[in-house]
Amino acid sequence: MRTPRLWLPPFVVALAAVAFVPLDAGAAGIRIGLPAITFRHTTTTTVTTTVAVVAKNACSDRLWLALAEGPTCPKVRGWETASLFGASPARRRSGYPTLTFCRYEASADPSDRAVAALRKQDNLHALVQRCGVVQAIAEGDSSAPFPTATAEDSAAQLDEIQSSKLARDFLYEVGDTDLPLRGDAAHNVRLVVLDTVATGEGVPDVLPAGCIDHGFGIAHIARTLACGDAGCAAQFATELALPLPESGATRKTVEKSPCGGYGTPGDLAAAIRNAVDRWLATPSASANGGKRPHLILNLSLGWDPKVLHEQLGATDPDDHLNSEELAVYDALAYAAERGAVTITAAGNLIGSKLPEVGPTLPAGWYASPPSFSLLPPSTETVVWAVGGISRGGQRLANARPGSEPALVTYGDHAVVKLGPGRYTKPLTGTSVSAAVASSAAALVWYLRPELSGREVMALLGNSGSDLGRGAELYRLAGAGGGDPAPAPAVRRLDLSAALGAALAAKAALAAPVQAIGCHLLPVPAEKVPVGCAQRTYYTCGGAPPVCTADLLPTREHRGPVGPQPEANPCPACSLGGGGGSGMAALQGQIDPEWNQGCLTDAMLEIETEDGGKIGIPISTTKEFCPGDRLLFGGLELPGSLVAARISFKLAKEELSVHSPVLVSKIATR
């Protein structure tokens, strides 16, 4: 038996977290090849003694996964055995053996003899411990405003004002459109968000107590962009892909929990197969010519292969083989080969001690699918990666170096409205961008159901505006010699432009849009009523829209809090990466509508758990004018940080103003 490696607590990937940590970049490679039946054993953190669940951010001796020869899983004494995909084996193809992904679970810490019994099974390949490295932990704003003398209702009003502005800005930046969607129309598209939300039809209106915001926010972003006042372009569903709760859990609590927080790659693989099989079992819809609705899977999550392989050692030491990762690829290929489109986030910085460069998985498979001779490759694109940008087409401050794909879209401080006075928490990262792209794909497929999934994704990319730089994550030309093709241009996905491209092709056919029943035309700007949101309106024949739902409600504001956007010079300032990781970064932008002149003497003021306040000068000389971006890295912060704000002086007056700073909860873990 190999000497166990020391366990190092990793920082697990947070694809939508507001984590802005400047890190050194290094090469991150992964090679998946033939399974040499030599296995590495890793130690684990303390796990619940009553049930076998993966300890947070670690591998567990109690949970193992392997590829078994044949259609069933061999029984091994001392282990509970089950197929990862229910009664189904892995994908089959002529010339390849029948293999099954098999779960082995022990109810207590297994003995060396029990582990050795697993390893002695000649028909088990790529046996590996299961590790909780797939996580989506952007939980929005965990900071609280600094104590003030204002009344509680004034603070609530300020929060609503800021949220409403962020929500309107988000819709504008993604090119939100308004379509006359019919509420009574049968859907020809199904969009499933695989995340931290419990499995179910539709999108939950309320976040259950104790659940994190990520999956809830992502699902509502997707629904907001793909729906209108009267109906939606897709039927929505959620699939719990990260089933393990935040705290120590038992099997009983996992089964009853209404949400999750993190999981293993195998958990994600099983969720993908479940979502696809549930779709395949649905009756055909009349809206799509008697065919089954098109399927879009949104994966605003992922894992860093370097953490899994190098830090946790959950691989075969010779071939870097991880059966859990192969299970995810097999499930994605299973979906693609049946016509589904899977859209995933390219990945964010996570604050790992290992160099962070290149995409997370499964986004990396967009450029380079794994190669393993026992599993058949797929001729389909099994996953489509989407990158994130802020205003002006700049990369998100928490984007991973070397991971930008050709398709990018806005993903900075996304907020959407839930109802009167209710908004989602701000989310920043490529998780948001993936949700935007999934919504755009649903809208295009709704209007053009005759297109294939590949054609839909090509339309999204080709309709985007060229940002003047080459992609870092793209599929190389096939073997055959010659110079490799140049990197494709990075293009900004815009919902309005994508729908315009889809409708232009439809107009050339001189036929109305079947799903709506009329000729959709963009409304000229001069015909859009005053007070409507800044977006493109498509109506039957281009008639002026009715958009009373866009108008902000009027209400009386008491005290020093007013409805003017200029009350807060930096409504999207964020801080991430601290809380014990050592360093953090501050980013934001001075509101372009700020009308009180330039600002100086920027200072970050933070509050700790014990009530202490610390002031950190950011810049005493530089002026920050409306529209200027702020990005300051290398900030040393205490692990007890609970809230923050940034203060400025007006350049022309001896007056101070300040902005609350959104603090990611990752900073306090």
Secondary structure, 3 states (H helix, E strand, C coil): CCCCECCCCCCCCCCCCCCCCCCCCCCCCCCCCCCCCCCCCECCCCCCCCCCCCCCCCEEEEEEEEEEECCCCCCCCCCEEEECECCECCCCCCCCCCEEEEEEECCCCCCHHHHHHHHCCCCEEEEEEEECCEECCCCCCCCCCCCCCCCHHHHHHHHHHHHHHHHHHHHHHCCCEECCCCCCCCCCEEEEEEECECCEECCCCCCCCCCCCHHHHHHHHHHHHHECCCCECCEEEEEECCCECCCCCCHHHHHHCCECCEECHHHHHHHHHHHHHHHHCCCCCHHHCCCCCEEEEEECCCECHHHHHHHCCCCCCCCCCCHHHHHHHHHHHHHHCCCCEEEEECCECCCCCCCCCCCCECHHHHCCCCCCCCCCCCCCCCCEEEEEECHHHCECCCECCCCCECEEEECCCECCEEECCEECCCECCHHHHHHHHHHHHHHHHHHCCCCCHHHHHHHHHHHCEEEEEECCECCCCCCCCCCCCCCCEEEECCHHHHHHHHHHHHHHCCCCECCCCECEEECCHHHCCCCCCCCEEEEECCCCCCCHHHCCCCCCCCCCCCCCHHHCCCCCCEEECCCCCCEEEEEEECCCCCCCCCEEEEEEEEEECCCCEEEEEEECCCCECCCCEEEEEEEECCCCEEEEEEEEEECCCCCEEEEEEEECHHHHC
